[in-house]
Amino acid sequence: MSKFLDDIPKDLKSEIKKKNQPDWISPMLATLTDKHFSDKDWIYERKLDGERCLVFKKGKEVKLMSRNKKKLNKIYPELSEALGNQKYDFIADGEIVAFENNKTSFSKLQQRMHDKGKNSGSKIKVFYYIFDILHIDDYAISKIPLKERKKILYKAIKFNDPIRYSAHIAEDGEAYYKEACQKGWEGVIAKDALANYVHSRSKKWLKFKCETKQELVIAGYTDPQGERIGFGALLIGFYKNKKLQYAGKVGTGFSDKVLEELYAKMKKREIDTNPFEQQDIKVKNAHWIKPELVGAFKFTEWTNDNRLRHPSFQGLRHDKDAKEVVKEKA
């Protein structure tokens, strides 16, 4: 058995299985809640505004995989190189981020995604924060408690930039959430320290959000007005009972570069028919597109008729399929 497992309590060792490293595992996903709490059996991590990434390292081979199974090595070659230099084989879970001052910024990361890595001359640094480890050497450890996995993670991985350990605090979740919001962070992830890792959304991981954000499907756009280039506003929605629901228009949050690039992507996807379940949408100069693109949006609240209030575009998400996008409810 791997030396990293020597200190695991005897009653947990039966949950550790010798197993060849799989090619893929589905990530564990957190559930949104508005009930913030403190608990001695839970840990609390900073919620990072980046791109979820699973790492599969076997020998010198490293695969960086998004949550929808897209390989990210070419976009983040410095992360691939740093992880390839690690001594042990493992599967790890974490988040790729870029910083704007001292805050993680998905908009900044979006710019980096377009740069396609350091070989293109990108000046935007990225970091990989690892918060879980699921496989070490030839052993699957996802069924042992999170607190034991975090101990193994800290010992097994050599943490030097751009690879960072996702630190946590214990017990005092309410104070940490208050601190997070005061610092302008996105929020906190609360995790049951005694829970195993499951490959689905779970209430053993909870999101305490400071800002209202979520992913939505882009299914249309309007013509630009005045001197604006590209398009005027995005027409967005979410799925409910497998049907696309209209959530309104978004006309802010775009640089000229984003207006041009996003317009080109949408132009290729134009269709003649309205893809929303609501066929009576009254929008002037509307163009409909195949509902394939997913964007990240910030807004103040949902209205009673499922529209976003004061929405702003943050960037495209490449790590989530459009059919997965539903309205998040606490």
C-alpha positions in Angstrom: 0.0 0.0 0.0 1.2 3.5 -0.8 3.1 5.2 2.0 0.6 8.0 2.0 -2.0 5.6 3.3 0.0 4.4 6.4 -1.6 6.9 8.7 -5.2 6.2 7.7 -7.2 4.9 10.6 -7.6 1.1 10.5 -11.4 1.2 10.3 -11.1 3.2 7.0 -8.6 1.1 5.2 -11.2 -1.2 3.9 -12.6 1.7 1.9 -9.3 2.1 0.0 -9.2 0.0 -3.2 -6.2 -1.0 -5.3 -7.3 0.1 -8.8 -5.8 1.2 -12.1 -6.2 4.9 -12.6 -9.4 5.5 -14.7 -9.4 7.7 -17.8 -12.3 9.8 -16.4 -14.3 10.5 -13.3 -17.2 12.9 -13.0 -16.6 15.8 -10.5 -18.5 16.4 -7.3 -20.6 19.5 -7.5 -21.8 21.8 -4.7 -25.4 22.8 -4.0 -26.4 26.5 -3.5 -27.8 27.4 -0.1 -28.8 30.6 1.7 -28.5 29.0 5.1 -25.0 29.8 6.4 -23.7 27.9 9.4 -20.8 26.8 11.5 -20.1 23.2 12.3 -17.2 21.4 13.9 -17.5 18.6 11.3 -17.4 20.9 8.3 -14.5 22.8 6.6 -14.8 26.0 4.7 -12.8 27.0 1.6 -12.7 30.2 -0.4 -15.0 30.0 -3.5 -12.8 30.7 -6.5 -14.0 32.3 -9.7 -12.3 30.2 -12.3 -12.5 27.0 -14.4 -13.0 23.6 -12.7 -10.3 21.2 -13.7 -9.5 17.5 -13.0 -5.9 16.4 -13.3 -5.0 12.8 -14.3 -1.2 12.2 -13.9 0.3 8.8 -14.8 4.0 8.7 -15.2 5.0 11.7 -17.3 1.6 11.9 -19.0 -0.7 14.6 -17.6 -4.3 15.3 -18.7 -6.0 18.5 -17.6 -9.7 18.0 -18.1 -12.7 20.4 -17.8 -15.8 19.2 -16.1 -17.4 18.4 -19.5 -14.3 16.3 -20.6 -12.5 18.9 -22.7 -8.7 18.6 -22.6 -7.1 21.9 -21.4 -3.4 21.2 -21.8 -2.8 23.4 -24.8 -4.6 26.4 -23.1 -2.5 26.0 -19.9 0.8 24.5 -20.9 2.6 25.8 -17.8 0.2 24.0 -15.5 0.6 20.8 -17.5 4.4 21.1 -17.2 4.4 21.8 -13.5 2.0 18.9 -12.8 4.1 16.6 -15.0 7.1 17.3 -12.7 5.3 15.9 -9.7 6.8 12.7 -8.2 3.7 10.6 -7.7 0.7 9.4 -9.9 -2.6 10.9 -8.8 -6.0 12.2 -9.8 -6.7 15.6 -8.3 -9.6 18.1 -8.4 -9.2 21.8 -8.3 -9.8 25.2 -10.0 -7.8 27.2 -12.5 -7.8 30.9 -11.8 -6.4 34.2 -12.9 -6.2 37.2 -10.6 -7.3 40.8 -10.9 -5.4 42.5 -8.0 -6.1 40.1 -5.1 -9.4 38.6 -6.3 -9.9 35.7 -8.7 -11.4 37.0 -12.0 -13.3 34.8 -14.5 -13.1 37.8 -17.0 -9.3 37.8 -16.7 -9.2 34.0 -17.1 -11.5 34.4 -20.2 -8.8 36.7 -21.8 -6.2 34.0 -21.1 -8.3 31.3 -22.7 -8.3 33.3 -25.9 -4.5 33.7 -25.7 -4.0 29.8 -25.7 -1.2 29.7 -23.2 2.3 31.0 -22.6 3.6 30.0 -26.1 1.4 32.7 -27.6 3.0 35.4 -25.4 0.3 35.7 -22.9 1.1 37.9 -19.9 -1.8 36.6 -17.9 -0.6 34.2 -15.2 -2.8 31.4 -14.1 -2.7 29.2 -11.0 -4.2 25.8 -10.2 -5.7 25.5 -6.7 -6.0 21.8 -5.7 -8.7 21.1 -3.1 -9.1 17.3 -3.3 -7.3 14.1 -4.3 -9.1 11.0 -5.4 -6.4 8.6 -6.5 -2.8 8.2 -5.3 -0.4 5.8 -6.9 -2.6 2.8 -7.7 -5.2 3.3 -5.0 -8.7 4.8 -5.2 -9.3 6.9 -2.1 -12.5 8.7 -2.9 -14.5 6.8 -0.3 -12.5 7.8 2.7 -13.5 11.1 4.5 -12.5 14.4 3.0 -10.4 15.4 6.0 -8.2 12.3 5.4 -8.0 13.0 1.6 -6.8 16.6 2.4 -4.0 15.2 4.6 -2.9 13.0 1.7 -3.2 15.8 -0.8 -0.9 18.1 1.4 1.8 15.4 1.7 1.7 14.0 -1.9 1.8 17.1 -4.0 4.7 19.6 -4.1 3.1 23.0 -4.0 5.1 25.6 -5.8 3.6 28.2 -8.1 1.7 27.8 -10.3 0.4 24.8 -8.3 -1.3 25.9 -5.0 -3.0 24.2 -2.1 -6.6 25.2 -1.5 -6.5 26.1 2.2 -9.5 25.9 4.5 -10.6 26.8 8.0 -12.6 24.5 10.3 -15.8 25.1 12.3 -16.4 28.9 12.0 -18.2 29.1 8.6 -20.3 32.1 9.4 -17.4 34.3 10.3 -15.4 33.1 7.2 -18.4 33.9 5.0 -18.7 37.4 6.4 -14.9 37.9 5.9 -15.2 36.6 2.3 -17.9 39.1 1.4 -16.1 42.0 3.0 -13.0 41.1 0.9 -15.0 41.0 -2.3 -14.6 37.3 -2.9 -17.2 35.3 -4.7 -18.1 33.3 -1.5 -17.3 30.2 0.4 -17.6 26.4 -0.2 -18.7 24.5 2.9 -17.7 20.8 2.9 -18.6 18.0 5.2 -15.2 16.8 6.4 -16.5 13.3 7.1 -18.0 12.8 3.6 -16.7 10.7 0.8 -16.4 12.1 -2.8 -19.4 11.4 -5.0 -19.6 12.0 -8.7 -22.7 14.2 -8.8 -24.2 17.3 -7.2 -24.3 16.8 -3.4 -25.5 18.6 -0.3 -22.3 17.5 1.4 -20.7 20.4 -0.5 -22.6 23.7 -0.2 -22.1 27.2 -1.8 -22.4 30.3 0.3 -22.4 33.0 -2.4 -21.6 36.7 -1.8 -22.5 37.7 -5.3 -25.4 36.5 -7.5 -23.9 34.7 -10.5 -24.7 31.8 -12.6 -24.3 30.2 -16.1 -27.0 30.8 -18.7 -27.5 29.6 -22.3 -27.1 32.2 -25.1 -29.8 31.6 -27.7 -30.0 34.8 -29.6 -28.8 38.4 -30.0 -30.0 41.8 -31.2 -28.5 44.2 -33.7 -26.1 46.9 -32.5 -27.1 50.5 -32.2 -25.1 53.6 -32.9 -21.3 53.1 -33.0 -21.4 49.7 -31.2 -19.9 46.8 -33.1 -20.9 43.1 -33.3 -24.3 42.9 -31.5 -26.5 44.9 -29.1 -27.6 42.4 -26.5 -27.6 38.7 -25.8 -30.9 36.8 -25.4 -30.4 34.2 -22.7 -32.1 31.4 -20.9 -32.0 28.2 -18.8 -33.5 24.7 -19.1 -36.5 23.5 -17.2 -38.1 20.1 -18.0 -35.8 20.0 -21.0 -37.3 23.2 -22.5 -35.4 26.4 -22.8 -36.8 29.2 -20.8 -36.3 32.9 -21.6 -34.4 34.9 -18.9 -34.1 38.3 -20.7 -31.5 40.4 -22.4 -27.9 41.3 -21.4 -26.3 44.3 -23.0 -23.4 45.2 -20.7 -20.0 43.6 -19.8 -18.5 43.5 -23.3 -15.3 44.9 -24.6 -15.0 45.6 -28.3 -12.8 42.5 -28.7 -15.5 40.3 -27.0 -18.2 41.9 -29.1 -16.4 40.9 -32.3 -15.4 37.4 -31.2 -18.7 36.5 -29.7 -20.6 37.8 -32.7 -18.5 35.6 -35.0 -19.3 32.6 -32.9 -23.0 33.4 -32.8 -23.2 34.2 -36.6 -22.1 30.6 -37.3 -24.9 29.2 -35.2 -27.8 31.3 -36.6 -31.1 29.5 -37.1 -34.5 30.7 -38.4 -36.7 29.7 -35.4 -36.9 30.9 -31.9 -35.4 28.1 -29.6 -37.2 29.3 -26.4 -40.4 27.7 -25.2 -41.9 31.2 -25.0 -42.7 32.0 -28.7 -44.2 35.4 -28.0 -40.9 37.2 -27.0 -41.1 40.8 -28.1 -37.6 41.8 -29.0 -36.8 44.1 -31.9 -34.2 42.9 -34.5 -33.8 39.5 -32.8 -31.5 36.9 -34.3 -31.8 33.3 -33.0 -29.0 30.9 -32.7 -28.5 27.2 -31.8 -28.5 27.1 -27.9 -25.0 25.8 -27.6 -23.0 28.7 -26.0 -22.9 29.1 -22.3 -22.0 32.4 -20.6 -21.3 33.4 -17.0 -23.4 36.3 -15.8 -23.5 38.6 -12.7 -26.9 40.1 -11.7 -28.7 41.5 -8.7 -31.7 39.2 -8.5 -34.3 37.1 -10.3 -37.6 38.8 -10.9 -40.9 37.0 -10.3 -41.2 36.2 -14.1 -37.8 34.6 -14.2 -35.9 37.5 -15.7 -32.4 38.7 -14.5 -32.3 42.2 -12.9 -29.3 44.3 -13.9 -27.3 41.5 -15.6 -23.7 41.8 -16.8 -21.7 39.4 -19.0 -18.6 37.9 -17.4 -17.4 35.5 -20.1 -18.0 32.3 -22.0 -17.9 29.0 -20.1 -16.2 26.2 -21.9 -16.6 23.7 -19.1 -20.3 23.3 -19.0 -22.8 21.8 -21.6 -25.8 24.0 -22.4 -28.3 21.2 -21.6 -26.9 21.2 -18.0 -27.9 24.8 -17.4 -30.8 25.2 -15.0 -31.9 28.0 -12.7 -30.0 27.7 -9.5 -32.1 27.8 -6.4 -30.9 28.0 -2.8 
